Amino acid sequence: MRSFKSLVLILGALISVSNAINVVSTNDDGWAEQNIRVLFNDLVAAGYNVVLSAPALDKSGTGSSDAPATTLASACEFNSCPKGSPAEGSDASNSRLNYVNSFPVTSVRFGIQTLSPQFFGGPPDIVVSGPNVGANLGSTTQISGTVGAACEAVKEGIPAIAFSGSTGSQIGFTAAAPSPNYPSIYATLSTTITNTLTSTAKPFLPAGIFLNVNFPSTSSCTSASKFSFVLSRINSASSGTPADVSTCGTTRLPTESSVVGTKGCFVSISVGNATTKDDATAASQATVLSKLSSLLSCI
Ligand SMILES: *[C@@H]1O[C@H](CO)[C@@H](O)[C@H](O)[C@H]1NC(C)=O
């Protein structure tokens, strides 16, 4: 009887592992930056099966650049690996934490094509990129490596979200948590959005679509519970721009810059075309609106 109960418990544990959602985590600020490590820990605590695959060095602003990874000519950022380390490597205490000495796009591809089969036995269910140190609003999406990596994942058929936060500067994961603790706040908000999206039916996003999420400054928004979430546009509409999805009493979404710039604590969630890194069609916006309806509100 006792051993039968143990067997049931073990089987239950195995099933819950196999049902976990598989996530590749990446960024452009580098694998040892505090934001990405805090989010990694939050996602693991929330029950996700996560593998981190991000640049060995800060590769901010490198867009969709891509090049074969090379041996480290200097130490990894924040001395997180020694000079002369191999082109790809992992943390000695956790093989799920991986660097790639190249660009964000190269790193996320290594995560999807090489690490995911090893850890998940197949492709990930979703890619989360960031949270980036600093906002990625409007035309900045064109040069952001955080957005570049998310768009690469989508091109490989994996739904992806790019997260960026206005507050902070680059600090290593072993540094003391800053005050206000923006890495923790942004990680909680990122996990909330990921939870909402991945609790909907697959596909989590329409083909060719990524989400561009921006968190406002934490200077007067000092806990995750103070934030609300608003569907937005990446770029301003011009007179010829087709209508957006109808919501909040209008067929024109606010720009993400205006959402995060509004007094209060508003997170912008824009629906992007991974090819153009520009706004998606109203039909794709409508799919995202419906999936995230429990989370979204109006300004
Ligand atoms: C993305 O934009 C390209 C170029 O305009 C277009 O061909 C493609 O259909 C768009 N993808 C989606 C999912 O709307």
PDBQT file of the ligand as one rigid body, heavy atoms in Angstrom, charges set to zero:
ROOT
HETATM    1  C1  LIG A 301       4.270  40.808 -41.752  1.00  0.00    +0.000 C 
HETATM    2  O1  LIG A 301       4.616  41.790 -42.703  1.00  0.00    +0.000 OA
HETATM    3  C2  LIG A 301       4.932  41.242 -43.982  1.00  0.00    +0.000 C 
HETATM    4  C3  LIG A 301       5.450  42.399 -44.834  1.00  0.00    +0.000 C 
HETATM    5  O2  LIG A 301       4.515  43.440 -44.880  1.00  0.00    +0.000 OA
HETATM    6  C4  LIG A 301       3.711  40.566 -44.532  1.00  0.00    +0.000 C 
HETATM    7  O3  LIG A 301       4.002  39.994 -45.780  1.00  0.00    +0.000 OA
HETATM    8  C5  LIG A 301       3.264  39.472 -43.557  1.00  0.00    +0.000 C 
HETATM    9  O4  LIG A 301       2.050  38.904 -44.004  1.00  0.00    +0.000 OA
HETATM   10  C6  LIG A 301       3.050  40.048 -42.179  1.00  0.00    +0.000 C 
HETATM   11  N1  LIG A 301       2.775  38.958 -41.242  1.00  0.00    +0.000 N 
HETATM   12  C7  LIG A 301       1.667  38.915 -40.480  1.00  0.00    +0.000 C 
HETATM   13  C8  LIG A 301       1.560  37.747 -39.558  1.00  0.00    +0.000 C 
HETATM   14  O5  LIG A 301       0.791  39.753 -40.508  1.00  0.00    +0.000 OA
ENDROOT
TORSDOF 0
